[in-house]
């Protein structure tokens, strides 16, 4: 693991520039937040392919749908709260229903938005997007995975929702054998006592928590589920059968997100006890991102504490 920390929203902006060098049919739309979503990086490199749609997110989704119908591949960006929340109806009806080739880059997801507070800390977006038929959902764990996700989103024919964060996080996938495959989870650590299934910035925290538990004689595996939909059913069932206990960890509501998706898979195929760690049916509040992750028990210390108690 490297000490370098990069926010996945930065990875997104940089990946768009690289993608355009290979595929000049992409076009980028933003809703007056290019500096924050980092599509401004693309705007600086390719100004004539970037359009600011203003604070009009629903209209932006409609524009993206129209562009996609002409054969272009639009990447539309704003905060997760506005992409999944404010523009839900347009995403559902104008993009999802006709199954158009639109890629949504939703940044500033989860409580790690920090000081912007509850109104901007979207902990419901995965749940919302999961309900749209045919929508692919990717929640990358670091810079390397975020860049791979952008390429995979382009290569996929159909709507994709990508979730990016504001907080700079460690790079954990800088390994020669790393491979991103849509719909396939990655076993980062084997374990016999239980398996943590994590997504997004919680993957690194889960790895650190597993190390803490190992020092206490608790052997916990860690699985990175970067694609929430379609989810890797085979891998989830496999680790459930191996360990008999599953813990899901996500910077999202425990209702309808990764935890819900994992429970759906296991209840239908391999009934297994599951502990869901995340935001417990409450709103966030303003505060430093790192402090909020600690308060909500989503840092390594919190995960270690909750999982250790659960396994006792």
Buried (B, 14 or more C-beta within 10 A) or exposed (E): EEEEEBBBBBBBBBBBBBBBEEEEEBBBBBBBBBEBBBBBBBBEBBEEBBBBBEEBBBBBBBBBBEBBEEEBBBBBBBBBBBBBBBBBEBBBBBBBBEBBBBBBBBBBBBBBBBEBBBEBBBBBBBBBBBEBEEBBBBBBBBBBBBBBBBBBBBEBEBBBBBBBBBBBBBBBBEEEEEEBEBBBBBBBBBBEBBBBBBBBBBBBBBBBBBBBBEEEEBBBBBBBBBBBBEBBBEBBBBBBEEBBBBBBBBBBBBBBBBBBBBBBBBEEBBEBEBBBBBBEEEEBEBBEBEEBBBBBBBBBBBBBBBBBEEBE
